[in-house]
Amino acid sequence: MPTDTEPIEGNWYEAIEDGARFFVVTVDEEEGIVELQHDDGATEEITLGVWHETDLAAISPPDEDVLFDDSADQDDEAPGCCQTENPEDDVWGEPLTELDE
C-alpha cells in the first residue's frame, strides 16, 4: 500500500514489507531523490516516486548504543584478529627474519 508519509530529513522510517529501518539524510525535491541511511550504516538513493509507492511507517530512532555498531553482534570474550592466548607468543613486535634466496 503506498504511503502518504512525506520524507523528512533526520526522521526514521520502517518499510512495512521487509522491516528495513532507515533515516532520511536528504530530500532533493528538484532532482526527485531521497537519500537514505539504513540502521547498518549503508546508504542508498531512491526516487520520490519509489518513496511514495512503498508502504512506510514513521518510527522512533533506534537506541544509539547499538546504532551502526558492528561489534554489537560480536562476543566480547573472543580474542580479536591477530591476538594470541599467550602474550609471549605474540611476534608482531619483532623484526622480520631474513629470507633465504
C-alpha positions as CSV (number, residue, x, y, z in Angstrom):
1,M,0.0,0.0,0.0
2,P,1.5,3.3,-1.0
3,T,2.4,5.8,1.7
4,D,1.1,9.3,2.2
5,T,4.1,10.0,4.6
6,E,6.4,12.6,3.3
7,P,10.2,12.1,3.7
8,I,11.5,14.4,6.4
9,E,15.3,14.8,6.8
10,G,16.5,13.3,10.0
11,N,13.4,11.2,10.7
12,W,13.4,7.4,10.9
13,Y,11.1,5.1,9.0
14,E,10.4,1.4,8.6
15,A,9.4,-0.4,5.5
16,I,6.4,-2.5,6.4
17,E,7.1,-5.2,3.8
18,D,10.6,-6.2,4.9
19,G,11.2,-4.4,8.2
20,A,14.1,-2.4,6.9
21,R,14.8,0.6,9.1
22,F,16.4,3.8,7.9
23,F,16.5,7.6,8.3
24,V,16.3,10.3,5.6
25,V,19.6,12.0,5.1
26,T,18.5,14.5,2.4
27,V,15.5,15.2,0.2
28,D,16.2,16.8,-3.1
29,E,12.8,18.0,-4.4
30,E,14.3,19.4,-7.7
31,E,16.0,16.1,-8.6
32,G,13.3,14.0,-7.0
33,I,15.8,12.0,-4.9
34,V,15.7,10.8,-1.3
35,E,19.0,9.8,0.3
36,L,18.6,7.1,3.0
37,Q,20.9,5.6,5.6
38,H,20.0,2.2,6.9
39,D,20.5,1.2,10.5
40,D,23.6,-0.8,9.5
41,G,25.2,2.3,8.0
42,A,24.6,1.5,4.3
43,T,23.3,4.4,2.2
44,E,21.2,4.5,-0.9
45,E,19.2,6.9,-3.0
46,I,15.7,6.3,-4.2
47,T,13.3,8.5,-6.2
48,L,10.4,10.3,-4.6
49,G,8.2,8.0,-6.8
50,V,9.6,4.9,-5.2
51,W,9.2,6.5,-1.8
52,H,5.5,7.1,-2.3
53,E,5.0,3.6,-3.7
54,T,6.5,2.0,-0.6
55,D,4.4,1.1,2.5
56,L,6.3,3.0,5.2
57,A,5.8,3.9,8.9
58,A,7.5,6.6,10.9
59,I,9.3,5.1,13.8
60,S,11.3,6.3,16.8
61,P,15.1,6.5,16.4
62,P,16.8,3.2,17.4
63,D,19.0,3.0,20.6
64,E,22.2,5.0,19.8
65,D,24.4,2.5,21.7
66,V,23.9,-0.2,19.0
67,L,23.2,2.0,16.0
68,F,25.8,1.4,13.3
69,D,27.9,-0.7,15.7
70,D,29.2,-3.8,14.0
71,S,30.7,-5.1,17.3
72,A,27.2,-5.4,18.9
73,D,27.0,-9.0,17.4
74,Q,30.5,-10.0,18.4
75,D,31.4,-11.9,21.6
76,D,33.4,-9.6,24.0
77,E,35.3,-12.6,25.3
78,A,36.6,-13.8,21.9
79,P,40.1,-12.7,21.0
80,G,40.3,-10.2,18.2
81,C,42.2,-10.6,14.9
82,C,45.9,-11.2,15.4
83,Q,45.6,-11.7,19.2
84,T,47.0,-14.8,20.9
85,E,46.1,-16.5,24.1
86,N,49.6,-16.1,25.5
87,P,51.2,-12.6,25.0
88,E,54.7,-14.2,24.9
89,D,53.7,-16.0,21.7
90,D,52.9,-12.7,20.0
91,V,55.6,-12.0,17.4
92,W,54.1,-8.8,15.9
93,G,56.6,-6.5,17.7
94,E,59.7,-8.5,16.5
95,P,61.5,-7.6,13.2
96,L,61.2,-9.9,10.2
97,T,63.7,-12.7,9.8
98,E,65.8,-12.7,6.7
99,L,64.5,-14.8,3.8
100,D,66.8,-17.3,2.0
101,E,67.1,-16.5,-1.7
